[in-house]
């Protein structure tokens, strides 16, 4: 079941304009969201980010249209958890990079099963040879252009790892191919600052909020690779895994049972329960 431009379709095989710039040029944005019993966790934050990205890329879109299409899809979901994807493209256009004068955006909403087993499953990372371009708007907005992330992940998997750590063009730590990264240094939670070419993830924001509520200090800052690697524990966040401890980075190993990581994971679960009715990790 999907929704495309306000139409509910039972099959995922639908008619699609092959001149759509999302298809031809990756000219668009998307949001991946966790839904629990039909309620999206941090829904407003996801929609706010898409609206901000659309404004930055000059894609005219009415928030009400996104809300309506999202609700149409959510209304079809059975009880339980799901990964919901909201996609926005600039719509059809002529060949070439020049933006069309008249923009007719495409909105697509789809869903998939939530892989619960990935939550808190430790991940081993290796440093990627691919750099994150911190000068590009694609590093700050969740665009459809994920070729670099896919290549970095494939590179990591070829080395027997689960994910890749990317540095930016200046050599500072940016992110993994699949999420935001954090380091624990005593009572301080460290994470790369937005100017270092990161996507400000919704779960990243939850972690920073929860850490402060737990009496921990947080620092968003440029992190040199050695400074990041020499901390006592590392973890990764995104909207599907929620939080996953990092068991190793290149040749260095880290504890996967760090108490601060566990406390933050529980704080995320509590916030999901408050918004969506229950903690999906339970049961």
C-alpha positions in Angstrom: 0.0 0.0 0.0 1.4 3.4 -1.0 0.2 7.0 -1.4 1.2 8.9 -4.5 0.1 12.5 -4.9 -2.9 12.0 -2.7 -4.0 8.7 -4.3 -4.0 5.5 -2.2 -2.7 2.6 -4.3 -2.8 -1.0 -3.2 0.2 -2.0 -5.4 3.6 -0.5 -5.2 3.8 -0.8 -9.0 2.2 2.4 -10.2 2.5 4.7 -13.2 5.3 7.2 -12.6 6.4 10.0 -14.9 9.9 9.0 -16.2 10.8 12.7 -16.5 10.4 13.2 -12.7 13.6 14.8 -11.5 13.6 12.7 -8.4 14.2 9.7 -10.8 16.5 11.4 -13.3 18.5 13.7 -11.0 17.9 12.7 -7.4 16.3 16.1 -7.1 14.2 15.7 -4.0 14.1 14.9 -0.3 12.9 12.1 1.9 12.2 11.3 5.6 12.3 7.9 7.2 10.1 7.6 10.3 9.2 5.1 13.0 5.5 4.6 13.3 4.0 2.8 16.4 0.4 1.9 16.1 -0.2 4.5 13.4 1.6 7.3 15.3 4.9 8.7 14.0 7.6 9.4 16.5 8.8 13.0 16.3 6.4 13.6 13.5 6.6 17.4 13.6 10.4 17.3 13.6 10.4 15.1 10.5 8.0 17.4 8.7 9.8 20.5 9.8 13.1 19.1 8.4 11.4 18.3 5.1 9.8 21.7 4.8 13.2 23.4 5.6 14.9 21.2 3.0 12.3 22.0 0.4 12.7 25.7 1.1 16.5 25.4 0.7 16.2 23.6 -2.6 13.3 25.8 -3.8 10.8 23.0 -4.0 7.4 24.6 -3.3 5.3 22.4 -1.1 2.4 22.9 1.2 2.8 21.3 4.6 -0.9 20.4 4.7 -0.3 18.3 1.5 2.4 16.3 3.3 0.3 15.9 6.4 -2.8 14.7 4.4 -0.8 12.1 2.4 1.0 10.9 5.4 -2.2 10.5 7.3 -3.8 8.6 4.4 -1.0 6.0 4.5 -1.0 5.8 8.3 -4.7 5.1 8.3 -4.0 1.8 6.4 -1.4 0.4 8.8 -2.3 -2.4 11.2 -1.3 -2.2 14.9 2.4 -2.6 15.4 5.5 -0.9 14.2 6.4 0.3 10.7 9.1 2.3 8.9 7.3 5.0 7.0 9.0 6.8 4.2 7.9 10.2 2.9 9.4 11.3 -0.4 9.2 14.6 -2.1 10.6 15.4 -5.6 10.6 18.5 -7.7 8.4 16.6 -10.1 8.7 16.3 -13.9 11.1 18.5 -15.9 13.1 18.7 -19.1 16.4 16.9 -19.5 19.4 18.6 -17.8 20.1 20.3 -14.5 18.3 23.5 -15.1 15.3 23.7 -12.8 11.9 24.0 -14.5 10.1 27.3 -14.3 6.9 25.6 -13.3 7.3 23.1 -10.5 4.8 20.3 -9.9 6.1 18.4 -6.9 5.6 14.6 -6.5 4.7 13.3 -3.0 5.1 9.6 -2.3 4.4 7.8 1.0 5.3 4.1 1.6 6.0 1.8 4.4 8.0 -1.3 5.4 8.4 -3.6 8.4 10.4 -2.2 11.3 13.6 -4.3 11.9 13.3 -4.4 15.7 16.4 -6.7 15.9 18.7 -3.8 14.8 17.9 -1.7 17.9 21.0 -1.8 20.3 22.7 -4.3 18.1 26.4 -3.5 18.2 28.0 -2.3 15.0 31.6 -2.4 13.9 32.8 0.6 11.8 35.8 1.2 9.5 37.0 4.6 8.3 35.8 5.2 4.7 38.0 6.6 1.9 35.0 8.6 0.8 34.7 12.1 2.2 31.5 14.0 3.2 31.3 17.2 1.3 30.5 19.7 4.0 30.2 22.6 1.5 27.3 20.9 -0.3 23.6 21.4 0.7 23.2 17.7 0.2 25.1 17.2 3.5 22.7 19.3 5.5 19.4 18.1 4.0 18.0 14.6 3.6 18.2 14.6 -0.2 17.7 11.6 -2.5 21.4 11.7 -3.4 22.7 8.7 -1.4 25.2 7.3 -3.8 28.2 8.3 -1.6 26.6 6.7 1.5 25.8 3.5 -0.4 29.4 3.4 -1.8 30.8 3.9 1.7 28.6 1.2 3.2 29.6 -1.2 0.4 33.2 -0.4 1.1 32.8 -1.1 4.8 30.9 -4.4 4.2 33.6 -5.6 1.8 36.1 -5.2 4.8 33.8 -7.2 7.1 32.4 -4.2 8.9 28.8 -3.1 9.5 29.1 0.6 8.6 31.5 3.3 7.5 32.7 6.4 9.4 33.0 9.4 7.0 35.2 12.4 7.6 34.4 15.7 5.9 36.6 17.5 3.4 38.6 19.1 6.2 39.3 15.8 7.8 36.9 16.2 10.8 34.5 13.4 11.8 31.1 13.8 10.1 28.8 10.8 10.4 28.4 7.2 9.4 26.8 6.1 6.1 23.6 5.4 8.0 23.4 7.8 10.9 24.8 10.3 13.4 27.7 9.4 15.6 28.4 10.1 19.2 31.3 9.6 21.7 31.2 9.4 25.4 34.0 11.1 27.4 33.1 10.8 31.1 29.9 12.8 31.7 30.2 14.5 28.3 28.4 13.4 25.1 30.3 14.6 22.1 29.0 14.7 18.5 30.0 16.5 15.3 28.6 20.0 14.9 26.2 20.9 12.0 28.8 22.9 10.1 30.9 19.7 9.7 28.5 18.4 7.0 26.1 16.4 9.1 22.4 15.8 8.7 20.8 16.9 12.0 18.9 13.7 12.7 15.7 13.5 14.7 17.1 10.9 17.0 20.3 12.9 17.4 18.1 15.7 18.7 16.4 13.3 21.1 19.7 12.1 22.4 21.0 15.6 23.1 17.7 16.4 24.9 17.8 13.2 26.9 21.4 13.6 27.8 20.8 17.0 29.3 17.8 15.7 31.2 20.0 12.9 32.7 22.5 15.5 33.9 25.1 14.9 31.2 26.9 17.6 29.4 26.7 17.8 25.6 29.1 19.3 23.1 28.5 19.7 19.4 31.9 20.4 18.0 34.5 19.6 15.3 36.1 16.3 16.3 39.5 15.3 15.0 39.6 11.5 14.2 42.0 10.7 17.0 40.1 12.8 19.5 36.9 10.9 18.5 38.5 7.5 18.5 40.2 7.9 21.9 37.0 8.3 23.9 35.6 5.6 26.1 32.6 4.6 24.1 30.9 5.3 20.8 27.4 4.9 19.5 25.2 5.6 16.4 21.7 6.8 16.0 19.0 6.9 13.3 15.2 6.7 13.1 15.2 2.9 12.4 18.0 1.6 14.6 17.2 4.3 17.2 20.5 3.7 19.0 23.3 1.2 18.4 26.6 0.9 20.3 29.7 0.8 18.2 31.8 -2.2 19.1 34.9 -1.2 17.1 36.3 1.5 14.8 39.1 0.2 12.6 41.4 -1.7 15.0 40.1 -0.1 18.2 37.5 -1.8 20.3 34.8 -0.3 22.6 32.5 -1.6 25.2 28.9 -2.3 24.0 27.4 -2.3 27.5 28.4 1.2 28.6 25.9 2.3 31.2 25.4 5.8 29.6 24.5 4.2 26.3 21.9 2.0 28.1 20.5 5.0 29.9 20.1 7.0 26.7 18.5 4.1 24.9 15.9 3.8 27.7 15.3 7.6 27.5 14.6 7.2 23.8 12.2 4.4 24.5 10.4 6.4 27.2 10.0 9.3 24.8 8.5 7.1 22.1 6.1 5.7 24.7 5.0 9.2 25.7 4.3 10.2 22.1 3.1 6.9 20.6 1.6 5.0 23.5 4.2 2.4 24.2 7.9 1.6 23.9 8.3 -0.5 20.8 11.4 -2.2 22.2 9.3 -4.0 24.9 7.7 -7.3 24.3 
